[in-house]
Each structure stands twice: as structure tokens, then as C-alpha cells.
Amino acid sequence: MQLPNLQEAKKRTKSKTEIKSYNINNKYQNIIKNKKYYVKTYGCQMNEHDSEVIKAILEQMGYEASIDMENADIIILNTCSIRENAHNKVYGMLGRIKYLKQTKKDLIVGLTGCMSQEEVVTNEIKDKYKWIDFVLGTHKLEQLSEIVYQSLSKKELKIEAPSCEGIVLEGLPVIRESKYKAYVNIMYGCDKFCTYCIVPYTRGKQRSRSKEHIINEVKDLVKQGYKEVTLLGQNVNAYGKDLDIDYTMSNLLEDVAKTNIERIRFVTSHPWDFTMDMIDVIAKYDNIMPYIHLPIQSGNTKILRQMGRRYTKEEYLELFNKIKEKVKNVSITTDIIVGFPNETEEQFQDTLDIVNTCKFDLAYTFIYSPRQGTPAAKIIDKVPLEIKEQRLARLNELVNKYAKESNDRYKDKIVKVLVEQESEKDKNLLMGYTDTNKLVNLKGPKEIIGKIVNVKITDTKTWSLDGEYIE
């Protein structure tokens, strides 16, 4: 049993990242017959892609997918630790699964993802959730088949979640959720250590995949008919900083653009690492989408300093304006935290001011959530939750105003949309996204699913657009 350790998770050395190749042990291949799996994913795109890998490994073992957990023989929760609400959702789901396991004795239950790498979580699992079969950390995904195999015969809690700087694992199998859009990991981990964030502790140090592996993966996706890739990392802009070559995120973006994949996106960016070279490359290539997610977190420089964000309000605005100036029709979204410990009304007003200045296309807003083990969690906060909730409501009202104004500019325009599937809310409609990442619900024949087509926008809402397919 290997448990995470917060002190070990903080360590960063200059040791070279180990690169491993994944191959499932023949012992575990196709050993499962007539059994089903159910994977529940929480959190970011990185977790979504990890779940695609988890499903592929389970299918290598012989499991088949189940659309609901009641019919599954193995349930895996791939978890997120970014906020307390994410924790609560997982614990709530575990309560439901415990009841299911009581009626289905052979059910295997596993926990993966960022929560599995938190010392406080694994201690609680060990003490209060002993009925779970395994906990597998973010650095041990290649051991999934082995730990599942062990769980088939040994009904005891197994925890394999050591804290370490991490490796780069190549050759992982993947069952992609879409036939048209694909996630491609370009790097793992984070070294920024923002004072409110647990991710550097759960995901390890910044470590980049080789450019050759990334480019080859994108080329294979092009051959398979994929239209869009999203380059993933906890801080994609830092790509290449850990490699012993003069090769950066701007170089990688350019090389991916040259594969002629029709659409390229990337998340998530840290303003500190967003270079002018990156902006120039984005502006140069039509297949790099004019959509950038650029978290600001706060509009007050003192709060940003306390957060460990390493830029000022003025520096963020300078970067924002340069992107707007150079990238045609760019859409910029952001993240904002309300109620960082002891945030004053005046400091919160600075956040409202920057929203009024930038008029973001969309902002993902949250009330600060203490993460045990982070520096910010040690601060004694004197601001009542009620005040924070009121501020969040005021912020959201402003964000929604500019989101609607941004969408209104699309009315009666013809835009390119990658049509993905039938609309979940109305089977008579299709849904897809513009190059600027606007959700469009549209009328059109099902034959255009998987294609990039012209759509005339007929109506606008705060969070989406309505449109009609134009032949």
C-alpha cells in the first residue's frame, strides 16, 4: 500500500523525467468475460482524457461498457480535487455505490484522479471507506489492469498513490468519446504552486511529452478523419521548459498547425507563460482557433500576489489587449475566484472593473474553496460566506450581461460550425461549436454530423446560439 504524502508532493528536483512505454501484461489481456464497466468522470478535460484511457485499458481486459452503474461489474470514479464541491459530489456518489455494493457482493469499486493523490482523502478512505476495492493515483495509471485483477480475488482495500514528481507514459490505449474531436496530452503536472491550488501536489512536476510523439499522434488523428484536436496540460504554455531543447509552445503550435488538422485548440493557459511568439503563431495559422481561455482569477494586484499568480492586473490587461489586437475575431474566456481569504469590497470592485474592461465572452466563476495543504488554506478568513455569495451573484450578473452581448454580435451572421451530434435537449436539432467555441443548436440534416459547415445564426441566448444549416 502506497499512500500520498503532502511533503513529498511539494518536492521538485532537477532529475530528468523518466519516459515509459505502456504495454498491457498478457496475463491481464482478455481475461474478463461477460462483465461490464462504468466510469464516472469529474473535473477538467485532462480527467476526461484520462477516463478515455481507463476505459480502453478495461476493454483490453475484456470488460464491456455499461450505460448505467446498476448493471456494471466494476465502477471507477475518476475524481477532481479543485474545489470542495467536487469532493462532496464524489463522497455523495460513494454513498450510493455502497448501497449497490451491499446488494452486489462481487462489484468492484475504484477511485482514481486527483482526489486519490490527496493525503487527507486517502486517509479518510482508509479509515471510513474500507469497502472500496482500490485507490489508484495519477502517477500509476499503467497499473490499472494489475490492480483490477488483484481486486477480483482479494477483497481488501488497495491504495497505490505515492507522491512523486511523475513520469511520462507513452503508448497508452484510448477510447475516444468523439469521432471528430480528440484530446492530446502535451504535458503533465504544474510547478506554479498558486497558493489556493492543490493540482501541483496531485499531478506532480511539469513534464513535457516529446514533440515527435505529439506530432505523430496528431497525424494519426488526421488519417482517422478527426477534425479537431485540443492540446492538454495543466499549464500548456509552459510546454518545453523542462526539455533540454530550444523548443517552446509556440514551436509546437506551429508544427501541429502544419499537420493540416482542421481545428486546433489548447487549454489551460497561464498568463505568465503566454508569449508574444505564441500570439504571432495563433494569428498566422487559420487552423489554430481564435479562442483562448486565459484565467485571471482576480482583478486586484494585491490579491493576485497573495494567490501566487506572478502577474499584475496591468500585465494581464497588456496581454489581453495584445491578443485582441493581433488575433482576428478572437474569443477570450476566463476563470475568476470570488472571496479569496479576506478579500475586501474594494478589491472585489477591481475584479468587477476588469470584467467591465475586458467584456469576456464567458467567465467561469467560483467562490474560493480552501484545499487542505495549500498555503491559502492556513489563512484565517474573516469574510462571511454570505458576503461572498452576494459578490458572486453580482459578478455573475455582469458576466452574463457581456456573454449575451458577445453572442448578440453573431445574429444573422454565417459562421463555420463543427457539427458533433444530435442536441441532447431536442433530438430534432443538431449541436456543434464555432471556431470561437460558441455552442450552436441548429436545424439541419443528420448527414452533416462530423462536418464543418456554414450555419446562419437566427437567434442568440446567454450561453448558446441558434442557427440553420446553409448549403
VEXKEMI-641025 format. One record per residue (C-alpha): z, y, x negated; residue number from 1. Coordinates in Angstrom, 3 decimals, always signed. Last residue first. Layout:
REM VEXKEMI-641025
((Z,Y,X),NUM)
...
***
This chain:
REM VEXKEMI-641025
((-48.101,+24.529,+25.820),471)
((-45.140,+26.743,+26.698),470)
((-41.883,+24.925,+27.539),469)
((-39.600,+26.966,+29.789),468)
((-36.274,+28.549,+28.895),467)
((-32.576,+29.038,+29.495),466)
((-30.355,+30.335,+26.694),465)
((-26.802,+29.439,+25.685),464)
((-23.264,+30.586,+24.923),463)
((-22.987,+33.973,+26.638),462)
((-25.871,+33.341,+29.030),461)
((-29.543,+34.290,+28.903),460)
((-32.500,+33.721,+31.214),459)
((-36.232,+33.026,+31.013),458)
((-36.684,+32.333,+27.292),457)
((-40.250,+31.134,+26.645),456)
((-40.317,+27.964,+24.571),455)
((-42.805,+27.019,+21.866),454)
((-42.317,+23.554,+20.419),453)
((-40.640,+21.715,+17.559),452)
((-40.840,+18.035,+18.502),451)
((-38.288,+15.268,+18.924),450)
((-38.371,+15.414,+22.712),449)
((-41.749,+16.910,+23.705),448)
((-42.754,+13.811,+25.695),447)
((-39.807,+14.374,+28.043),446)
((-41.863,+17.038,+29.808),445)
((-40.476,+20.595,+30.011),444)
((-37.835,+22.822,+31.530),443)
((-35.367,+24.161,+29.019),442)
((-31.727,+24.386,+28.034),441)
((-31.597,+26.305,+24.751),440)
((-28.707,+26.401,+22.264),439)
((-29.166,+29.138,+19.668),438)
((-29.179,+27.900,+16.076),437)
((-31.268,+30.765,+14.644),436)
((-34.262,+28.398,+14.281),435)
((-33.864,+27.702,+17.992),434)
((-31.952,+24.694,+19.245),433)
((-32.592,+21.930,+21.761),432)
((-31.982,+20.787,+25.312),431)
((-34.051,+19.201,+28.066),430)
((-33.637,+19.729,+31.793),429)
((-33.871,+17.477,+34.849),428)
((-30.972,+15.420,+33.475),427)
((-28.671,+18.401,+34.021),426)
((-25.326,+18.741,+32.239),425)
((-26.056,+16.432,+29.308),424)
((-29.454,+18.054,+28.818),423)
((-32.081,+15.481,+27.897),422)
((-32.708,+15.188,+24.188),421)
((-33.411,+16.971,+20.914),420)
((-36.090,+19.625,+21.424),419)
((-36.470,+21.624,+18.194),418)
((-37.154,+25.079,+19.610),417)
((-39.544,+27.773,+18.368),416)
((-39.233,+31.022,+20.300),415)
((-41.238,+32.937,+22.906),414)
((-39.443,+36.071,+24.085),413)
((-38.779,+36.939,+27.757),412)
((-35.019,+37.369,+27.081),411)
((-34.150,+36.706,+23.425),410)
((-32.339,+40.031,+22.912),409)
((-29.919,+39.013,+25.665),408)
((-28.576,+36.271,+23.382),407)
((-27.219,+38.797,+20.893),406)
((-25.722,+40.912,+23.681),405)
((-24.064,+37.808,+25.119),404)
((-22.549,+36.871,+21.754),403)
((-21.523,+40.521,+21.289),402)
((-19.474,+40.584,+24.503),401)
((-18.082,+37.102,+23.907),400)
((-16.687,+38.165,+20.537),399)
((-15.032,+41.219,+22.098),398)
((-13.364,+39.229,+24.889),397)
((-12.434,+36.580,+22.353),396)
((-10.613,+39.143,+20.221),395)
((-8.577,+40.435,+23.146),394)
((-7.665,+36.897,+24.196),393)
((-6.694,+36.020,+20.619),392)
((-4.509,+39.113,+20.477),391)
((-2.670,+38.112,+23.637),390)
((-2.140,+34.608,+22.278),389)
((-0.763,+36.014,+19.031),388)
((+1.673,+38.242,+20.919),387)
((+2.896,+35.267,+22.982),386)
((+3.317,+33.215,+19.808),385)
((+5.954,+35.684,+18.620),384)
((+5.445,+37.461,+15.253),383)
((+8.370,+36.962,+12.860),382)
((+6.783,+34.324,+10.617),381)
((+8.917,+32.906,+7.815),380)
((+6.353,+31.966,+5.174),379)
((+6.533,+28.366,+3.924),378)
((+3.472,+27.291,+5.942),377)
((+1.399,+29.849,+4.040),376)
((+1.825,+27.924,+0.775),375)
((+0.352,+24.680,+2.178),374)
((+2.460,+21.519,+2.308),373)
((+2.795,+21.379,+6.076),372)
((-0.173,+22.998,+7.769),371)
((+0.844,+26.005,+9.867),370)
((-1.682,+26.820,+12.640),369)
((-3.050,+30.353,+12.833),368)
((-4.515,+31.068,+16.273),367)
((-8.202,+30.285,+16.323),366)
((-11.583,+31.942,+16.760),365)
((-15.067,+30.551,+16.247),364)
((-17.331,+33.593,+16.212),363)
((-20.834,+33.956,+17.596),362)
((-23.870,+36.154,+17.068),361)
((-21.571,+38.432,+15.100),360)
((-21.520,+42.132,+16.011),359)
((-20.896,+43.048,+12.365),358)
((-19.240,+46.439,+12.917),357)
((-17.426,+45.704,+16.178),356)
((-16.271,+42.372,+14.735),355)
((-15.150,+44.237,+11.628),354)
((-13.143,+46.678,+13.726),353)
((-11.486,+43.917,+15.750),352)
((-10.324,+42.364,+12.482),351)
((-9.028,+45.726,+11.267),350)
((-7.158,+46.031,+14.584),349)
((-5.333,+42.817,+13.673),348)
((-4.032,+44.532,+10.558),347)
((-2.801,+47.473,+12.644),346)
((-1.126,+45.114,+15.131),345)
((+0.678,+43.455,+12.237),344)
((+0.074,+39.977,+10.813),343)
((+3.484,+38.488,+10.039),342)
((+2.172,+34.971,+9.342),341)
((-1.586,+34.731,+10.096),340)
((-1.810,+35.541,+13.791),339)
((-5.514,+35.334,+14.550),338)
((-7.868,+33.319,+12.340),337)
((-11.572,+34.173,+12.478),336)
((-14.589,+31.967,+11.749),335)
((-18.130,+33.375,+11.533),334)
((-21.677,+33.414,+12.857),333)
((-24.735,+35.139,+11.417),332)
((-28.224,+34.993,+12.959),331)
((-31.043,+36.225,+10.732),330)
((-34.118,+37.866,+12.238),329)
((-35.643,+38.357,+8.771),328)
((-33.365,+37.608,+5.823),327)
((-33.232,+40.529,+3.364),326)
((-31.357,+43.324,+5.163),325)
((-29.096,+41.135,+7.268),324)
((-28.132,+39.096,+4.207),323)
((-27.487,+42.284,+2.220),322)
((-25.412,+43.701,+5.076),321)
((-23.169,+40.630,+5.277),320)
((-22.644,+40.619,+1.505),319)
((-21.592,+44.278,+1.491),318)
((-19.418,+43.679,+4.550),317)
((-17.626,+40.815,+2.809),316)
((-17.056,+42.945,-0.280),315)
((-15.600,+45.744,+1.861),314)
((-13.185,+43.409,+3.645),313)
((-12.045,+42.166,+0.270),312)
((-12.803,+38.869,-1.443),311)
((-10.758,+36.098,-3.042),310)
((-9.761,+34.272,+0.191),309)
((-6.222,+33.495,-0.952),308)
((-4.849,+33.943,+2.577),307)
((-2.423,+36.581,+1.322),306)
((-5.396,+38.420,-0.200),305)
((-7.312,+38.166,+3.069),304)
((-4.239,+39.507,+4.879),303)
((-4.174,+42.507,+2.551),302)
((-7.920,+43.027,+2.967),301)
((-7.808,+43.100,+6.762),300)
((-10.821,+41.838,+8.706),299)
((-9.576,+38.267,+8.802),298)
((-11.039,+34.742,+8.669),297)
((-14.422,+35.943,+7.263),296)
((-16.350,+32.704,+7.717),295)
((-20.093,+32.940,+6.990),294)
((-22.219,+30.572,+9.071),293)
((-25.791,+31.460,+8.261),292)
((-28.896,+31.038,+10.417),291)
((-32.343,+32.169,+9.336),290)
((-33.454,+28.547,+8.836),289)
((-34.792,+27.479,+5.470),288)
((-38.265,+26.225,+6.465),287)
((-39.761,+29.704,+6.168),286)
((-38.890,+29.946,+2.479),285)
((-38.524,+33.275,+0.662),284)
((-35.651,+34.840,+2.625),283)
((-33.413,+31.818,+2.049),282)
((-34.363,+31.840,-1.650),281)
((-33.554,+35.554,-2.013),280)
((-30.215,+35.169,-0.227),279)
((-29.252,+32.301,-2.507),278)
((-30.161,+34.327,-5.590),277)
((-27.948,+37.143,-4.292),276)
((-25.042,+34.735,-4.433),275)
((-22.659,+33.346,-1.786),274)
((-19.776,+31.873,-3.802),273)
((-17.061,+34.289,-2.656),272)
((-18.405,+34.339,+0.896),271)
((-17.540,+30.644,+1.357),270)
((-20.299,+28.765,+3.133),269)
((-19.966,+25.671,+5.319),268)
((-22.573,+24.522,+6.090),267)
((-26.306,+24.329,+5.350),266)
((-29.510,+24.393,+7.374),265)
((-33.055,+23.258,+6.568),264)
((-35.945,+22.822,+9.011),263)
((-39.470,+21.476,+8.610),262)
((-38.858,+19.168,+5.655),261)
((-41.554,+20.309,+3.246),260)
((-39.909,+18.702,+0.188),259)
((-40.289,+22.153,-1.406),258)
((-37.480,+23.543,+0.776),257)
((-35.119,+20.955,-0.722),256)
((-36.046,+22.212,-4.189),255)
((-35.444,+25.840,-3.195),254)
((-32.100,+25.072,-1.589),253)
((-31.056,+23.125,-4.683),252)
((-31.901,+25.995,-7.011),251)
((-29.956,+28.461,-4.821),250)
((-27.021,+26.054,-4.739),249)
((-26.873,+26.027,-8.520),248)
((-28.382,+24.257,-11.521),247)
((-27.664,+25.063,-15.168),246)
((-26.368,+21.601,-15.978),245)
((-22.987,+20.120,-16.835),244)
((-22.084,+19.707,-13.173),243)
((-18.857,+21.040,-11.645),242)
((-20.393,+24.338,-10.520),241)
((-23.381,+22.506,-9.048),240)
((-22.667,+23.242,-5.394),239)
((-20.130,+26.022,-4.926),238)
((-22.153,+27.437,-2.029),237)
((-21.629,+24.204,-0.097),236)
((-17.892,+24.712,+0.320),235)
((-16.506,+21.756,+2.299),234)
((-19.971,+20.331,+1.889),233)
((-22.995,+19.484,+3.982),232)
((-26.733,+20.155,+3.812),231)
((-28.140,+20.066,+7.341),230)
((-31.526,+18.421,+7.611),229)
((-34.243,+18.957,+10.214),228)
((-37.497,+17.419,+11.418),227)
((-36.964,+13.762,+10.615),226)
((-40.108,+11.646,+10.649),225)
((-38.969,+8.714,+8.524),224)
((-41.032,+9.943,+5.595),223)
((-39.245,+13.320,+5.816),222)
((-35.894,+11.511,+5.811),221)
((-36.899,+9.654,+2.647),220)
((-37.773,+12.971,+1.002),219)
((-34.339,+14.349,+1.982),218)
((-32.578,+11.373,+0.395),217)
((-34.697,+11.700,-2.742),216)
((-33.792,+15.379,-3.022),215)
((-30.062,+14.641,-2.716),214)
((-30.034,+11.748,-5.184),213)
((-32.055,+13.741,-7.737),212)
((-29.869,+16.853,-7.347),211)
((-26.853,+14.827,-8.402),210)
((-23.942,+14.850,-5.987),209)
((-21.391,+17.574,-6.520),208)
((-17.630,+17.363,-6.921),207)
((-15.128,+19.969,-5.820),206)
((-11.648,+18.480,-6.009),205)
((-9.980,+16.312,-3.408),204)
((-10.627,+15.903,+0.320),203)
((-7.115,+15.816,+1.775),202)
((-5.381,+18.278,-0.558),201)
((-8.298,+20.726,-0.773),200)
((-8.549,+20.465,+3.064),199)
((-4.972,+21.557,+3.884),198)
((-5.805,+25.234,+4.424),197)
((-3.453,+28.158,+5.042),196)
((-3.103,+29.357,+1.427),195)
((-6.796,+29.067,+0.650),194)
((-6.886,+26.433,-2.088),193)
((-10.418,+27.238,-3.352),192)
((-10.978,+23.961,-5.192),191)
((-12.748,+22.054,-2.419),190)
((-13.894,+18.495,-1.855),189)
((-17.297,+16.854,-1.587),188)
((-20.851,+17.821,-2.434),187)
((-24.455,+17.558,-1.231),186)
((-23.853,+15.468,+1.869),185)
((-26.983,+15.172,+3.978),184)
((-26.722,+15.393,+7.777),183)
((-29.797,+14.492,+9.786),182)
((-31.764,+15.858,+12.726),181)
((-34.718,+14.135,+14.438),180)
((-33.734,+10.531,+15.121),179)
((-30.178,+11.566,+15.902),178)
((-26.789,+9.870,+15.626),177)
((-27.638,+8.487,+12.211),176)
((-26.499,+5.017,+11.256),175)
((-25.694,+5.311,+7.567),174)
((-25.327,+2.977,+4.599),173)
((-23.670,+4.387,+1.477),172)
((-25.863,+4.278,-1.611),171)
((-23.918,+6.804,-3.647),170)
((-20.161,+7.395,-3.858),169)
((-18.973,+10.461,-5.728),168)
((-15.339,+10.096,-6.798),167)
((-12.066,+11.750,-5.880),166)
((-9.465,+14.072,-7.341),165)
((-6.699,+11.725,-6.304),164)
((-4.132,+11.181,-3.548),163)
((-3.992,+7.519,-2.580),162)
((-4.889,+6.525,+0.972),161)
((-4.916,+2.739,+1.365),160)
((-2.326,+2.020,+4.045),159)
((-2.054,-1.468,+5.561),158)
((+0.068,-2.094,+8.657),157)
((+0.593,-5.777,+9.396),156)
((-1.285,-8.305,+11.469),155)
((-2.890,-10.245,+8.623),154)
((-5.885,-12.310,+9.780),153)
((-8.473,-9.891,+11.121),152)
((-6.774,-6.970,+9.382),151)
((-7.809,-8.295,+5.972),150)
((-11.454,-8.209,+7.030),149)
((-11.055,-4.624,+8.246),148)
((-9.511,-3.674,+4.885),147)
((-12.382,-5.261,+2.974),146)
((-15.123,-3.763,+5.143),145)
((-13.594,-0.290,+4.841),144)
((-13.115,-0.377,+1.067),143)
((-16.070,+1.958,+0.370),142)
((-14.310,+4.625,+2.423),141)
((-11.501,+4.870,-0.107),140)
((-11.361,+8.554,-1.106),139)
((-11.074,+9.819,+2.483),138)
((-8.075,+7.598,+3.119),137)
((-7.901,+4.340,+5.099),136)
((-4.966,+3.698,+7.431),135)
((-4.764,+0.164,+8.783),134)
((-3.560,-2.145,+11.533),133)
((-1.659,+0.279,+13.751),132)
((+1.413,-1.397,+15.328),131)
((+3.606,+0.218,+12.670),130)
((+3.204,+3.571,+14.410),129)
((+6.651,+5.169,+14.095),128)
((+7.801,+4.798,+10.480),127)
((+4.608,+4.048,+8.545),126)
((+2.554,+6.312,+10.800),125)
((+5.080,+9.112,+10.302),124)
((+4.998,+8.708,+6.534),123)
((+1.199,+8.582,+6.687),122)
((+1.157,+11.872,+8.562),121)
((+3.558,+13.798,+6.291),120)
((+1.658,+12.673,+3.181),119)
((-1.663,+13.846,+4.556),118)
((-4.677,+11.805,+3.405),117)
((-4.987,+9.784,+6.641),116)
((-5.079,+13.052,+8.573),115)
((-8.286,+13.930,+6.712),114)
((-10.377,+11.003,+7.890),113)
((-9.488,+7.385,+8.727),112)
((-7.120,+5.632,+11.155),111)
((-7.639,+2.006,+12.168),110)
((-6.880,-0.147,+15.211),109)
((-7.765,-3.850,+15.503),108)
((-7.508,-5.430,+18.968),107)
((-6.422,-9.089,+18.835),106)
((-3.450,-8.559,+21.157),105)
((-5.392,-6.939,+23.996),104)
((-2.836,-5.945,+26.638),103)
((-0.406,-4.364,+24.196),102)
((-3.340,-2.989,+22.223),101)
((-4.511,-1.018,+25.251),100)
((-1.066,+0.588,+25.686),99)
((-1.074,+1.495,+22.001),98)
((-4.592,+2.919,+22.373),97)
((-3.480,+5.450,+24.950),96)
((-0.605,+6.653,+22.774),95)
((-2.930,+6.725,+19.760),94)
((-5.159,+9.108,+21.719),93)
((-2.263,+11.533,+22.157),92)
((-1.452,+11.291,+18.453),91)
((-5.082,+12.106,+17.665),90)
((-5.217,+15.061,+20.045),89)
((-1.939,+16.404,+18.671),88)
((-3.216,+16.361,+15.110),87)
((-6.344,+18.326,+16.073),86)
((-4.152,+20.858,+17.872),85)
((-2.073,+21.255,+14.729),84)
((-5.092,+22.592,+12.881),83)
((-7.419,+21.561,+10.016),82)
((-6.231,+17.955,+9.919),81)
((-9.218,+16.065,+11.315),80)
((-9.436,+12.357,+12.123),79)
((-11.844,+9.436,+12.219),78)
((-10.132,+7.248,+14.823),77)
((-11.289,+3.653,+14.479),76)
((-11.143,+1.135,+17.325),75)
((-11.916,-2.570,+16.780),74)
((-12.500,-5.200,+19.452),73)
((-14.016,-2.665,+21.840),72)
((-14.402,-3.031,+25.614),71)
((-11.676,-0.515,+26.512),70)
((-12.898,+1.778,+23.712),69)
((-16.043,+2.860,+25.511),68)
((-19.728,+2.993,+24.546),67)
((-19.384,-0.095,+22.361),66)
((-21.388,-0.563,+19.167),65)
((-21.949,-4.024,+17.692),64)
((-19.973,-5.567,+14.840),63)
((-21.740,-7.822,+12.340),62)
((-20.166,-6.766,+9.030),61)
((-23.180,-4.608,+8.250),60)
((-22.611,-3.108,+11.699),59)
((-19.105,-2.057,+10.656),58)
((-20.503,-0.483,+7.481),57)
((-23.091,+1.455,+9.510),56)
((-20.486,+2.699,+11.989),55)
((-18.277,+3.992,+9.166),54)
((-21.262,+5.759,+7.572),53)
((-22.175,+7.596,+10.783),52)
((-18.468,+8.374,+11.152),51)
((-18.525,+10.017,+7.719),50)
((-21.410,+12.180,+8.985),49)
((-19.362,+13.387,+11.941),48)
((-16.421,+13.972,+9.620),47)
((-18.560,+16.185,+7.378),46)
((-19.814,+17.959,+10.501),45)
((-16.263,+19.047,+11.261),44)
((-13.399,+17.780,+13.379),43)
((-12.590,+14.652,+15.366),42)
((-14.612,+11.451,+15.666),41)
((-13.858,+8.400,+17.813),40)
((-15.398,+5.117,+16.608),39)
((-15.637,+2.114,+18.936),38)
((-16.553,-1.357,+17.663),37)
((-17.734,-4.552,+19.360),36)
((-17.460,-8.283,+18.706),35)
((-19.957,-11.074,+19.353),34)
((-19.917,-12.455,+15.795),33)
((-18.348,-10.884,+12.720),32)
((-19.070,-12.321,+9.261),31)
((-22.409,-10.536,+8.972),30)
((-21.651,-9.273,+5.442),29)
((-17.974,-9.448,+4.448),28)
((-18.133,-12.066,+1.695),27)
((-21.473,-10.649,+0.556),26)
((-19.483,-7.642,-0.673),25)
((-21.014,-4.427,+0.624),24)
((-22.723,-2.406,-2.076),23)
((-21.822,+1.196,-2.806),22)
((-22.782,+2.809,-6.084),21)
((-20.127,+4.750,-7.977),20)
((-20.107,+8.127,-9.720),19)
((-16.897,+9.113,-11.530),18)
((-16.273,+12.831,-11.753),17)
((-15.719,+14.091,-15.286),16)
((-12.140,+14.990,-16.148),15)
((-11.401,+18.713,-16.247),14)
((-8.249,+18.272,-14.208),13)
((-7.171,+19.492,-10.776),12)
((-3.850,+18.394,-9.316),11)
((-2.771,+19.509,-5.852),10)
((-3.237,+16.038,-4.299),9)
((-0.739,+14.577,-6.768),8)
((+1.952,+16.941,-5.503),7)
((+1.135,+16.139,-1.883),6)
((+1.308,+12.371,-2.340),5)
((-0.893,+10.047,-0.324),4)
((+0.280,+6.447,+0.225),3)
((-1.112,+3.338,-1.468),2)
((+0.000,+0.000,+0.000),1)
***
